[in-house]
Amino acid sequence: MGKMNSDNFITRNGFVTISAAESIPVNNVQLSLPQLHNFIVTNELDADDFYININNQEKPFCYYRGTVFLEFNDLSNLKQRIITIENQLNQAVANRDFARFFKIVDPRLAPDLFMEVFSFIPDQEKYPLFIHIFNNNRYGRNVFSPEFIRQVSRYKGANETMPLADEWGYVKIFAWANKIAELENCDIWYTDINIAIQKMISAGMSAEFFQALVNVRDIKSYNAKIFEKKVTLDPLQVIKTNHMDMIKISELRPLMLKQGLTGRYFYYAQQIKTDWFHNPQGIHALSHTKRVLLLGLLLTHLEQLSDQDRDLICQAAIYHDIGRITDGYDTSHGVASYRKLVAKGLLKGIPDAQRESLRFIIELHAVADRAALKQLNKYGLTDIDRTLRLYNLFKDADGLDRVRINDLNPDYLRSPGAHKLLLLAHQLFRDPEYELLLGN
């Protein structure tokens, strides 16, 4: 859960971290604080994820991290219970089964988590799930803001028979071709640019991409399956067709060499150590880190950043996920990553003036933008505008590699340069030997 929603949840329920508790303000409890601290250390857990709930006399202890909330009064099978719930929730997200996700998750977390995962929920499921939580969860009415309710209401008419149109009745569509003239007879388009790119790559083609609009009334049929999102239409009804300027993998080597990025990429890539990661072959480890490093470097070129800022983006890239202890949904791992970075002495060589900006970027890279802005005053930033620009750019680099889990929404990309890298992000993920293209 994002830091802001997390803080709200903790505050609403009056939880106190065990690290801040000197005693247990509840009678007749068999479990002592020293026993719990010993359990946490022995099982390599984080004390900041454990709380005391003075409002629950029977189970005054609770574990809370990301999507998992578990109350307990003894330590029997506790770690396994945590892992089981976490795995069930992660599997539900992986399967895009959000109805099951909200059935498993603790009801007190459901409203906050609904806002966190809202963009990942299929459009046709957004409003029904919201109504279910709003009407059946006694916490929802106090959590959902009027602004968020208005946002959800846009999806009231979404269904599987037709894609969601904008307020003027138009749907954004995508197709590929060698030149725009070839689209004059094209009657199959896609409503998801990621799927269109995947289809082209799977077909072994290399073409140009185009974006256009069509009125929802002129769509003949719609395939809403998760890896299709395809419409058939009358080509004469397609309007405002524009070429999408995107970098191809075939252009990567000359671009990197011309801009002097190749040496810097390998300088930082060679610093990445396998033992930094809990699961070196996982989806948030070595391969992901290198792709984020490369995409971040390209963004620093496209957005015309200085060499100093370029180095900061590279440092954020190679360290941002080293604190992860799971490959599941976890918005608090940024804090753990920076803590691990410090503990391993990896800050040596990074100028003091850069460190606070680096801390802000790494610690908050997995939380919602609005949550990060709320925490600006907790950091000793000498140039807030610069830090926020780097923060947004880094989140784009990290976000582009969400193609590996089929979970990238281009509407959430912040910089113009990031949209130019959308095709390349897919191609890098599909080609594990892309470093050979760069040379060294």
Wavefront OBJ file of the C-alpha trace (Angstrom):
o trace
v 0.000 0.000 0.000
v 1.252 3.499 -0.796
v 2.858 5.339 2.102
v 0.097 7.933 2.404
v -2.709 5.350 2.470
v -0.580 3.212 4.780
v -0.141 6.081 7.232
v -3.879 6.801 7.112
v -4.676 3.161 7.868
v -2.271 3.059 10.820
v -3.526 6.363 12.220
v -7.214 5.456 11.835
v -6.734 2.255 13.779
v -4.443 3.647 16.473
v -1.627 1.166 15.874
v 1.734 1.611 17.602
v 4.901 0.032 16.185
v 6.461 -2.451 18.578
v 9.777 -0.635 18.163
v 8.123 2.405 19.770
v 6.299 0.424 22.462
v 7.867 -0.004 25.880
v 5.157 -2.305 27.212
v 1.984 -4.102 26.191
v -1.027 -2.056 27.361
v -3.220 -5.178 27.473
v -3.718 -7.641 30.330
v -3.470 -11.439 30.221
v -1.204 -11.642 27.164
v 1.054 -14.686 27.024
v 3.405 -13.283 24.367
v 6.031 -10.803 25.560
v 7.761 -8.052 23.603
v 11.209 -9.703 23.990
v 9.776 -12.949 22.583
v 8.319 -11.106 19.607
v 11.549 -9.188 18.973
v 13.501 -12.449 19.050
v 11.039 -14.030 16.597
v 11.432 -11.090 14.202
v 15.237 -11.262 14.259
v 15.330 -15.063 13.937
v 12.978 -15.037 10.939
v 14.681 -12.041 9.274
v 11.527 -9.938 9.340
v 11.234 -6.167 9.772
v 10.222 -4.842 13.193
v 8.578 -1.844 11.507
v 5.931 -4.219 10.105
v 4.723 -5.255 13.570
v 2.283 -3.232 15.664
v 0.318 -3.237 18.890
v -3.417 -2.656 18.608
v -4.675 -1.531 22.001
v -8.272 -1.823 20.774
v -8.059 -5.593 20.389
v -7.836 -7.270 23.787
v -7.813 -10.820 22.400
v -5.201 -10.305 19.673
v -3.253 -7.162 20.519
v -0.421 -7.837 18.055
v -0.639 -7.380 14.314
v 1.564 -7.704 11.248
v 0.998 -5.182 8.483
v 2.983 -4.882 5.267
v 1.651 -3.930 1.847
v -1.470 -6.018 1.260
v -1.134 -8.279 4.301
v -2.760 -7.508 7.644
v -2.793 -10.257 10.266
v -3.726 -10.106 13.951
v -2.231 -12.638 16.364
v -1.621 -13.419 20.028
v 0.948 -16.199 19.647
v 3.801 -17.065 17.298
v 2.690 -20.514 16.148
v 3.122 -20.795 12.364
v 3.065 -16.996 12.152
v 5.632 -16.648 9.381
v 3.921 -19.354 7.324
v 0.545 -17.662 7.808
v 2.029 -14.396 6.551
v 3.572 -16.116 3.517
v 0.332 -17.977 2.724
v -1.797 -14.818 2.739
v 0.814 -12.921 0.733
v 1.014 -15.687 -1.889
v -2.770 -15.895 -2.202
v -3.054 -12.144 -2.727
v -0.174 -12.020 -5.203
v -1.673 -14.910 -7.166
v -5.021 -13.123 -7.325
v -3.323 -9.992 -8.705
v -1.290 -12.059 -11.191
v -4.521 -13.667 -12.426
v -6.258 -10.274 -12.500
v -8.864 -11.831 -10.203
v -9.632 -8.733 -8.166
v -12.918 -10.096 -6.846
v -10.918 -12.833 -5.117
v -8.250 -10.332 -4.065
v -10.779 -8.248 -2.139
v -12.373 -11.373 -0.703
v -9.030 -12.451 0.794
v -7.745 -9.080 1.965
v -8.651 -7.839 5.445
v -11.817 -5.662 5.199
v -10.082 -2.790 6.990
v -7.516 -2.620 4.198
v -9.932 -3.065 1.302
v -10.910 0.602 0.661
v -7.317 1.871 0.737
v -6.091 -1.003 -1.413
v -8.897 -0.489 -3.910
v -7.578 3.023 -4.528
v -4.013 1.680 -4.808
v -4.769 -1.011 -7.417
v -7.551 0.888 -9.199
v -5.546 1.455 -12.390
v -4.782 -2.284 -12.660
v -8.419 -3.430 -12.432
v -10.109 -4.123 -15.809
v -12.381 -1.220 -16.753
v -15.573 -3.278 -16.718
v -14.833 -4.460 -13.158
v -13.941 -1.093 -11.630
v -17.426 0.223 -10.869
v -19.042 -3.073 -9.722
v -16.139 -3.748 -7.338
v -16.328 -0.208 -6.013
v -20.077 -0.472 -5.378
v -19.580 -3.801 -3.602
v -16.933 -2.342 -1.282
v -18.826 0.920 -0.795
v -22.081 -0.832 0.153
v -20.733 -3.826 2.070
v -17.578 -2.577 3.741
v -18.250 -0.412 6.783
v -14.914 1.365 6.367
v -15.397 2.418 2.738
v -17.646 5.439 3.196
v -15.083 7.078 5.465
v -12.135 6.396 3.154
v -13.319 7.154 -0.390
v -13.135 10.865 -1.165
v -15.772 12.635 -3.317
v -13.080 13.177 -5.967
v -12.274 9.459 -6.117
v -15.966 8.530 -6.255
v -16.385 10.836 -9.274
v -13.382 9.171 -10.924
v -14.854 5.697 -10.420
v -18.245 6.796 -11.724
v -16.729 7.303 -15.188
v -16.556 3.514 -15.478
v -20.206 2.891 -14.665
v -21.029 1.974 -18.253
v -17.891 -0.033 -19.026
v -18.570 -3.558 -20.282
v -17.037 -6.333 -22.374
v -19.091 -5.655 -25.495
v -17.543 -2.273 -26.283
v -14.386 -0.413 -25.154
v -14.764 2.569 -22.858
v -15.133 5.813 -24.816
v -14.139 9.319 -23.756
v -16.716 11.985 -22.912
v -17.191 12.750 -26.628
v -17.782 9.112 -27.534
v -14.378 8.374 -29.086
v -12.020 5.455 -28.490
v -8.238 5.664 -28.903
v -6.959 2.914 -31.228
v -3.543 1.663 -32.419
v -2.138 -0.198 -35.423
v 1.186 -0.798 -37.155
v 2.177 -0.428 -40.795
v 5.222 0.439 -42.883
v 3.580 3.707 -43.912
v 0.362 5.525 -43.138
v -1.140 4.836 -46.578
v -1.334 1.120 -45.722
v -3.903 1.909 -43.029
v -6.502 3.068 -45.542
v -7.827 -0.490 -45.739
v -7.023 -1.549 -42.180
v -10.179 -2.776 -40.436
v -8.518 -4.285 -37.332
v -7.081 -1.997 -34.658
v -6.180 -2.424 -30.993
v -7.328 -0.373 -28.020
v -4.170 -1.206 -26.037
v -0.816 -0.068 -27.453
v 1.035 -2.721 -25.435
v -0.952 -5.535 -27.029
v -0.451 -4.039 -30.484
v 3.315 -3.968 -29.903
v 3.335 -7.545 -28.601
v 1.395 -8.739 -31.648
v 3.836 -7.067 -34.024
v 6.901 -8.466 -32.245
v 5.382 -11.961 -32.154
v 4.792 -11.727 -35.902
v 8.509 -11.021 -36.389
v 7.802 -7.654 -37.958
v 9.381 -4.229 -37.596
v 7.064 -1.415 -38.596
v 5.823 2.013 -37.560
v 3.032 2.565 -35.055
v 0.053 4.831 -35.494
v -2.596 6.182 -33.147
v -6.087 7.246 -34.193
v -9.648 7.753 -32.972
v -12.928 6.069 -33.826
v -16.402 6.781 -32.518
v -17.648 3.914 -30.381
v -20.808 3.777 -32.539
v -18.664 2.898 -35.576
v -17.046 -0.151 -33.963
v -18.461 -3.343 -35.468
v -17.094 -5.761 -32.863
v -14.811 -5.806 -29.848
v -12.700 -8.631 -28.414
v -12.223 -7.726 -24.756
v -9.982 -10.670 -23.848
v -6.998 -9.577 -21.778
v -4.422 -10.207 -24.533
v -6.581 -9.097 -27.458
v -8.387 -5.758 -26.894
v -9.134 -5.716 -30.622
v -11.809 -3.856 -32.585
v -13.069 -4.336 -36.113
v -14.334 -1.247 -37.886
v -14.892 0.555 -41.155
v -11.521 2.139 -42.104
v -13.365 5.179 -43.457
v -14.549 6.017 -39.931
v -11.024 6.279 -38.496
v -9.972 9.881 -37.831
v -6.924 11.815 -36.605
v -4.360 9.161 -37.509
v -0.918 10.147 -36.211
v 2.489 8.519 -36.381
v 3.951 7.518 -32.995
v 7.620 8.451 -32.737
v 9.194 5.494 -30.914
v 12.790 4.260 -30.752
v 13.444 0.742 -32.073
v 16.012 -1.715 -30.738
v 17.785 -1.574 -34.113
v 18.496 2.100 -33.386
v 19.825 1.468 -29.872
v 23.544 0.896 -30.509
v 24.158 3.945 -32.755
v 22.098 6.151 -30.430
v 23.995 5.008 -27.324
v 27.374 5.468 -29.010
v 26.525 8.882 -30.426
v 25.341 10.187 -27.044
v 28.210 8.630 -25.082
v 25.889 6.424 -23.021
v 27.404 2.998 -23.683
v 30.375 3.330 -21.336
v 28.233 4.751 -18.557
v 25.742 1.894 -18.896
v 28.400 -0.795 -18.510
v 30.137 1.131 -15.715
v 27.006 0.918 -13.586
v 25.771 -2.467 -14.841
v 29.035 -4.090 -13.754
v 28.540 -2.781 -10.208
v 25.309 -4.745 -9.728
v 25.879 -7.741 -7.437
v 23.820 -10.922 -7.392
v 23.832 -11.133 -3.597
v 22.042 -7.803 -3.282
v 18.758 -9.496 -4.218
v 16.612 -11.943 -2.271
v 15.844 -13.740 -5.547
v 18.488 -12.855 -8.186
v 16.433 -14.438 -10.978
v 13.173 -12.842 -9.863
v 11.155 -10.212 -11.687
v 12.592 -7.403 -9.532
v 16.239 -8.417 -9.597
v 19.185 -8.499 -12.020
v 17.453 -8.376 -15.405
v 14.885 -5.812 -14.307
v 17.561 -3.631 -12.713
v 19.673 -3.570 -15.877
v 16.712 -2.694 -18.078
v 15.701 0.136 -15.744
v 19.307 1.357 -15.834
v 19.305 1.396 -19.634
v 15.858 2.976 -19.943
v 16.805 5.563 -17.326
v 19.966 6.489 -19.227
v 18.007 6.915 -22.445
v 15.482 9.107 -20.657
v 18.261 11.349 -19.326
v 19.293 11.882 -22.950
v 15.767 12.451 -24.263
v 14.977 14.859 -21.424
v 18.401 16.565 -21.742
v 19.638 16.046 -18.187
v 23.101 16.994 -16.945
v 25.851 14.431 -16.313
v 25.356 14.840 -12.563
v 21.640 14.099 -12.835
v 22.390 11.225 -15.190
v 24.603 9.609 -12.548
v 21.913 10.017 -9.903
v 19.381 8.211 -12.113
v 21.892 5.400 -12.667
v 22.510 5.068 -8.923
v 18.787 4.971 -8.219
v 18.372 2.299 -10.899
v 20.946 -0.164 -9.590
v 19.845 0.119 -5.946
v 16.084 0.728 -6.046
v 14.895 -2.869 -5.488
v 17.672 -4.404 -3.376
v 15.505 -4.196 -0.252
v 12.734 -6.380 -1.632
v 12.022 -9.590 0.266
v 9.181 -10.639 -2.024
v 8.305 -10.333 -5.700
v 4.732 -9.461 -4.799
v 2.908 -6.168 -4.426
v 4.946 -4.173 -1.896
v 5.042 -0.381 -1.847
v 7.280 -0.152 1.224
v 10.354 -1.857 -0.212
v 11.928 1.456 -1.243
v 12.657 2.326 2.386
v 14.186 -1.118 2.898
v 16.292 -0.664 -0.245
v 17.814 2.593 0.951
v 18.408 1.136 4.410
v 20.248 -1.802 2.817
v 22.199 0.559 0.577
v 23.466 2.409 3.653
v 24.155 -0.778 5.634
v 26.307 -2.179 2.820
v 28.348 1.013 2.607
v 27.279 1.619 -0.979
v 26.886 5.362 -0.467
v 30.652 5.811 -0.579
v 31.581 7.915 -3.559
v 28.145 9.530 -3.785
v 28.449 13.268 -2.967
v 26.635 14.400 0.175
v 24.600 16.914 -1.832
v 23.208 14.055 -3.932
v 22.344 11.657 -1.142
v 19.093 13.181 0.062
v 17.700 13.346 -3.472
v 18.760 9.738 -3.998
v 17.065 8.738 -0.736
v 13.831 10.459 -1.768
v 13.808 8.724 -5.167
v 14.616 5.242 -3.876
v 12.456 5.294 -0.744
v 9.363 6.614 -2.527
v 9.670 5.136 -6.018
v 6.946 2.556 -5.336
v 4.346 4.873 -3.816
v 1.764 7.052 -5.541
v 3.018 10.453 -6.712
v 0.613 12.306 -4.445
v 1.888 10.317 -1.458
v 5.482 11.257 -2.267
v 4.587 14.949 -2.449
v 3.080 14.732 1.035
v 6.473 13.669 2.391
v 8.709 16.327 0.860
v 9.167 18.047 4.218
v 10.686 14.872 5.688
v 13.728 15.191 3.427
v 16.495 17.768 3.488
v 16.262 18.588 -0.209
v 18.281 21.567 -1.425
v 16.508 21.717 -4.800
v 12.970 20.337 -4.646
v 12.113 21.031 -8.300
v 15.200 19.167 -9.503
v 14.534 16.216 -7.203
v 10.921 15.927 -8.342
v 11.967 16.033 -11.983
v 14.452 13.211 -11.369
v 11.883 11.318 -9.298
v 9.328 11.468 -12.112
v 11.893 10.464 -14.702
v 13.075 7.512 -12.638
v 9.521 6.324 -12.029
v 9.021 6.366 -15.797
v 12.145 4.243 -16.320
v 10.979 1.766 -13.686
v 7.412 1.902 -14.971
v 8.398 1.166 -18.572
v 9.718 -2.218 -17.489
v 6.254 -3.134 -16.242
v 5.894 -4.607 -19.723
v 7.479 -7.724 -18.191
v 4.335 -8.296 -16.125
v 1.854 -7.005 -18.733
v 0.974 -4.119 -16.480
v 2.095 -0.889 -18.140
v -0.452 1.871 -18.624
v 1.149 4.545 -20.867
v -1.318 7.117 -19.536
v 0.656 7.085 -16.282
v 3.990 7.916 -17.932
v 5.045 11.434 -17.004
v 7.646 12.506 -19.575
v 7.434 12.824 -23.386
v 10.645 10.812 -23.652
v 9.084 7.833 -21.879
v 6.457 7.466 -24.610
v 9.246 7.275 -27.193
v 10.684 4.264 -25.337
v 7.511 2.193 -25.179
v 8.371 -0.036 -28.155
v 11.977 -0.413 -27.008
v 10.861 -1.445 -23.506
v 8.961 -4.377 -25.023
v 11.853 -5.295 -27.305
v 14.410 -5.234 -24.477
v 12.264 -7.567 -22.401
v 11.843 -9.947 -25.334
v 15.601 -9.982 -26.089
v 17.650 -11.120 -23.038
v 20.872 -10.685 -25.051
v 20.330 -7.012 -25.862
v 23.654 -6.132 -24.183
v 25.445 -7.836 -27.084
v 23.907 -5.220 -29.365
v 25.534 -2.476 -27.319
v 29.062 -3.867 -27.431
v 31.484 -2.933 -24.675
l 1 2 3 4 5 6 7 8 9 10 11 12 13 14 15 16 17 18 19 20 21 22 23 24 25 26 27 28 29 30 31 32 33 34 35 36 37 38 39 40 41 42 43 44 45 46 47 48 49 50 51 52 53 54 55 56 57 58 59 60 61 62 63 64 65 66 67 68 69 70 71 72 73 74 75 76 77 78 79 80 81 82 83 84 85 86 87 88 89 90 91 92 93 94 95 96 97 98 99 100 101 102 103 104 105 106 107 108 109 110 111 112 113 114 115 116 117 118 119 120 121 122 123 124 125 126 127 128 129 130 131 132 133 134 135 136 137 138 139 140 141 142 143 144 145 146 147 148 149 150 151 152 153 154 155 156 157 158 159 160 161 162 163 164 165 166 167 168 169 170 171 172 173 174 175 176 177 178 179 180 181 182 183 184 185 186 187 188 189 190 191 192 193 194 195 196 197 198 199 200 201 202 203 204 205 206 207 208 209 210 211 212 213 214 215 216 217 218 219 220 221 222 223 224 225 226 227 228 229 230 231 232 233 234 235 236 237 238 239 240 241 242 243 244 245 246 247 248 249 250 251 252 253 254 255 256 257 258 259 260 261 262 263 264 265 266 267 268 269 270 271 272 273 274 275 276 277 278 279 280 281 282 283 284 285 286 287 288 289 290 291 292 293 294 295 296 297 298 299 300 301 302 303 304 305 306 307 308 309 310 311 312 313 314 315 316 317 318 319 320 321 322 323 324 325 326 327 328 329 330 331 332 333 334 335 336 337 338 339 340 341 342 343 344 345 346 347 348 349 350 351 352 353 354 355 356 357 358 359 360 361 362 363 364 365 366 367 368 369 370 371 372 373 374 375 376 377 378 379 380 381 382 383 384 385 386 387 388 389 390 391 392 393 394 395 396 397 398 399 400 401 402 403 404 405 406 407 408 409 410 411 412 413 414 415 416 417 418 419 420 421 422 423 424 425 426 427 428 429 430 431 432 433 434 435 436 437 438 439 440
